[in-house]
C-alpha cells in the first residue's frame, strides 16, 4: 500500500518575515507619529461627544426660546390691557426682547402691533403720502410719566379655561400654550401676636426662684412692624386719631395716642444714624436747594414760632427744625458747605459766599404775572414785557441759546429794567430787585446741573406745609424734631426708589438688637449727587447781566 505523502506548508516558520518588531527597535519618528495619531483620534472622539452634548443643549434652549417668544408675542398683542400698560417701559422692553429672540432663532419678523405700529408704518412709506408737517415732526415735550401698573411676581397662579365657544357654543376645547395675562393686586392686613413665656426656674445652688429676663424686642410691647407702620403714616401726614382708626378698622388693633407717640419716639431714635448720614452727605453735594417755612408750637408758655429748614438735591433731602430764621440758623444748616445755592430772594441768601447762587425764577415770574394783571395799562404792559422775557429765560434751561440769542435777550431785559427802574411804586421796586438779582438769574446757563427754579425744595417742603395747615401746629419741639427726622428719611427714600417702611422696620430691629443698620445706600446716593462737578461747563460762557450792553 502506497504511503500517503505528507503535506508541507508552503513556507517554513523560520523563513516568515518579522512583522511585529519591538517598539524599542522602531525609529523615533515612527513612535512620535504613532503617538500624535492616537492623541488626534482621542481628541476627535471627545469633540464629537461634546458636539453631540452641545447640540442637545441647543435644542433644549431653542425650545425654551420658542416658548418665550410665544409668551412675549401673546403678551405684547394683548388688546384687553389699557394703553398705559401697553406703552409702558416694561412692554417696550418685552417687544425688544421678542425681536432679539426672533432674530436669534431666524424667525421672520412679523408685522408689529401696538401703539407704535402705525407710526413706524408711516415712517417707512415713501415721501408721497407719508410726509409729516413741521409741527408733527417736533419731539414731544416731556410729560409726567404717570402711574402704570407693573407686572409683579405672582404669589398664586390660577389657570382659567373658556366656558363656551362664542362662535359655535361648544364646550370642548384643546389646550394650547397661548394665554392672556390678567393681574389682580390684593393685600392682607393681619396682626401677628407673639407670647413670650418668661419661665420661672429654681436655682440648683441656692434654691431661689429666678424669672427669665424680658427679650429686647418685647420691652415696648409693640413690634418693629407696627411701629414702622405708625411712623410711615405720620411721615405721610396722617394724624394720630386717624392712625388709631386705621389700625382699629384694618387690623383690629386698639392703640392709644400715648402708644402712637411711643412708636414715633422709638422710630426717631432708630433712624438717628440715617439722619446724621443724610446731613453729612447733603453738605458734600455741588448743588443744593434751600428753603424754609414757619412751624407753630403751642406749648404751656403759649404760641411760639419755629422754622423748618430743608436742604434738597436730586438724591438727598435734609430737614431740620430750628428756633429762628436768621443767618446763624442758615449757617448751622449748611455747615461748611460752599457749593452752588439755589434759593429764593430772602435776605439771608443774598450774602452767599459759595461758588455761585441761582435765584428762583418762579418767584420772579409770579410777581411779574401779578403786574401783568394790574388794571393800570402802563403797569400791565410792563408786567407783560418782563413776564415774557423771564419765561423765555426759563426755556433756555432746556434749549441753551447761542451767544447771539443771549445777547439779544440781555439787551431787551436791560431796556425794560432801565425803563421801569425809576418809575416808582411797586413796579419800580420790582425792577430794582431784578437789577440786584441780575448776576444770580443766569447761573444755570454757566453751570451744569443747576435748575432755574427752586421747585425741588418747594416740593420737598410742601407735605409739611399741608400737615401744618390741617393740624394747626405741634405742642412740643420734641414732636417737631421727630417729624423732621421721619420726613428726611421718607423723602430721601422716595428720591432713591427705596421703601421707607422697609428702612424703618430694619432700623427698629437693629435698635432692639443694639446694632447699627447699613448706611451704604445713603453714601452711594451722596456720591451720585456729587458725581458731576459744579463747573462742568465753561464758567461765564455767557456774559453776566451786570455787564450792561
Buried (B, 14 or more C-beta within 10 A) or exposed (E): EEEEEEEEEEEEEEEEEEEEEEEEEEEEEEEEEEEEEEEEEEEEEEEEEEEEEEEEEEEEEEEEBBEBBBBBBBBBBBEEBEEEBBEBEEBBEBBEBBBEBBEEEEBEEEEBBBEBEEEEEEEEEEEEEEEEEEEEEEEEEEEEEEEBEEEEEEEEEEEEEEEEEEEEEEEEEEEEEEBEEEEEEEEEEEEEEEEEEEEEEEEEEEEEEEEEEEEEBBEBEBBBBBBBBBBBBBBEBBBBEEBBEBBEEEBEBEBEEEBBBBBBBBBBBBBBBBBEBBBBBBBBBBBBBBBBBEBBBEEEEEEEEBBBBBBBBBBBBBBBBBEEBEEEBBEEBBEEBEBBBBBBBEEBBEEBEBBBBBBBBBBBBEBBBBBBEBEEEEBBBBBBBBBBBBEBBBEBBEEEBEEEBBEEBBEBBBEBBEEBBEBEEEBBEBBBBBBEBBBBBBBBBBBBBBBBBBBBBBBBBEBBEEBBEEEEBBEEBEBBBBBBBBBBBBBBBEBBEBEBBEBBBBBBBBBBEEEEBEBEBBBEBBEBBBEEEBBEBEEEEBBBBEEBE
